[in-house]
């Protein structure tokens, strides 16, 4: 039986009082339905920064408080561990074999994380990793396909976006697009 997502509302933190309901954008409902997704959840809103668009960064920062409140409860303990999100804040724990490699400066250091599929509004798939940032310990989505994501999404610095999460065949998927309030005013 197909779940009717047309009247779906997600509980989300409201900037003023911490309570509220967020209407799920139609494009999110259509994407999740087309992918056979389940367990749709609002994750966060944020503004795209210039540094996230720099092609050699390949890194998208997620709001820590929103991740703690909305994404982490969606993850199994194994997934939280894979994404280095078991600890509360701080730097990512570094495996011993990686410590031995530290001195060697490598662009885009590979250290694992939780594999996620990231969808822009146009439904193009990017395969990336959810992990904790080496620099500031905050949650990030990163990988070589991040630049492809920004190309296909047409997002630019200053855009206010929404991040939604869902499951497809048990795997974590995220979708990012212009926020409902931004897109309704354009």
C-alpha positions in Angstrom: 0.0 0.0 0.0 1.5 3.3 -1.1 1.7 5.9 1.7 -0.1 9.2 0.8 2.6 11.9 1.3 0.4 14.8 0.0 -0.7 16.0 3.4 2.6 15.2 5.1 3.9 17.8 7.6 7.1 17.4 9.5 7.6 18.7 13.0 10.5 21.2 12.9 12.1 23.7 15.1 10.6 27.2 14.5 13.1 30.1 14.8 10.8 31.9 17.3 9.5 29.3 19.7 11.0 25.9 19.0 7.7 24.5 17.9 6.0 24.3 14.6 5.1 22.2 11.6 6.8 22.4 8.3 4.9 21.6 5.1 6.8 19.2 2.9 7.5 20.8 -0.5 5.8 19.1 -3.4 9.2 18.4 -5.2 10.4 16.5 -2.1 7.2 14.4 -2.0 7.6 13.6 -5.7 11.3 12.7 -5.4 10.8 10.5 -2.4 7.8 8.8 -4.0 9.7 8.3 -7.3 12.6 6.7 -5.4 10.4 4.4 -3.4 11.5 6.2 -0.2 10.2 5.9 3.3 10.8 7.6 6.7 10.8 11.2 5.3 12.2 13.7 7.8 13.0 17.4 7.8 16.7 17.8 8.8 17.7 21.5 8.6 17.7 24.9 6.8 20.8 26.8 6.1 22.4 29.4 3.8 24.9 28.2 1.2 28.3 29.8 1.8 30.9 30.8 -0.7 33.4 28.4 0.7 31.1 25.5 0.1 31.0 26.3 -3.7 34.8 26.2 -4.0 35.5 23.2 -6.2 38.5 21.9 -4.3 36.6 21.9 -1.0 34.1 19.2 -1.9 32.5 19.7 1.4 29.0 20.8 2.6 28.7 21.8 6.2 25.5 20.8 8.1 24.1 22.8 11.0 25.2 20.9 14.1 22.1 21.6 16.3 19.8 20.5 13.5 21.8 17.3 12.8 21.7 16.5 16.5 18.0 17.1 16.8 16.8 15.7 13.4 19.3 13.5 11.6 21.1 11.6 14.4 17.7 10.1 15.7 17.2 8.8 12.2 20.5 6.9 12.2 21.3 3.4 13.7 24.2 3.2 16.2 26.3 1.6 13.4 25.5 4.5 11.1 26.3 7.1 13.8 29.7 5.4 14.3 30.4 5.2 10.6 29.7 8.9 10.3 31.8 9.7 13.4 28.7 11.2 15.0 28.7 9.1 18.2 30.7 11.7 20.2 29.1 15.0 21.2 31.0 17.6 19.2 34.8 17.8 19.0 37.1 16.5 16.3 36.6 13.3 14.5 38.3 10.3 16.0 41.2 9.3 13.8 42.1 5.6 13.3 45.8 4.6 14.1 46.7 3.8 10.5 45.6 7.3 9.6 47.7 8.9 12.3 50.7 7.3 10.7 49.8 8.9 7.4 49.3 12.4 8.9 52.4 14.3 7.9 51.7 13.5 4.3 49.6 16.3 2.9 46.9 14.8 0.7 44.1 16.8 -0.9 40.7 15.4 0.1 42.0 13.0 2.8 40.0 9.8 2.7 38.9 8.6 6.2 35.6 7.0 5.6 32.2 8.0 6.8 28.6 6.9 6.1 27.8 6.6 2.5 24.7 8.7 1.5 22.9 9.4 -1.7 22.4 13.2 -2.2 19.7 14.4 -4.5 19.3 18.0 -5.8 15.8 19.1 -6.8 16.3 17.8 -10.4 16.8 14.2 -9.0 20.3 13.7 -10.2 22.1 11.3 -7.8 25.4 12.1 -6.1 27.2 9.5 -3.9 28.9 11.1 -1.0 29.9 10.6 2.6 28.4 11.9 5.9 31.2 12.4 8.5 32.6 14.9 10.9 34.9 17.7 9.6 38.6 17.4 10.4 38.9 21.1 10.9 36.1 22.1 13.3 34.4 18.8 14.2 31.1 19.8 12.7 29.0 17.4 10.6 29.6 17.5 6.8 28.7 15.8 3.6 31.8 15.5 1.4 33.2 13.7 -1.6 34.3 14.3 -5.2 30.7 14.4 -6.4 30.0 17.5 -4.3 31.0 19.8 -7.2 28.7 17.8 -9.5 25.9 18.3 -7.0 26.3 22.1 -6.9 26.5 22.1 -10.7 23.2 20.2 -11.1 21.5 21.9 -8.2 22.2 25.5 -9.5 22.5 26.7 -5.9 24.6 29.7 -5.3 26.1 31.5 -2.3 23.4 33.1 -0.2 20.7 30.7 -1.2 18.5 29.6 1.8 18.0 25.8 1.4 16.2 23.0 3.1 17.7 19.6 3.8 15.4 16.5 4.0 16.3 12.9 4.8 14.6 9.7 3.8 15.4 6.0 3.4 15.5 4.1 0.2 15.9 0.3 0.6 17.2 1.0 4.1 19.9 3.4 2.9 20.1 7.0 4.0 19.3 9.6 1.3 19.3 13.3 1.6 17.8 15.9 -0.7 18.7 19.6 -0.8 16.8 22.4 -2.5 15.7 26.0 -2.1 13.7 26.6 1.1 9.9 26.7 0.9 9.8 30.3 2.0 12.6 31.3 -0.6 11.0 29.4 -3.5 7.5 30.8 -2.8 8.8 34.4 -2.9 10.7 33.9 -6.2 
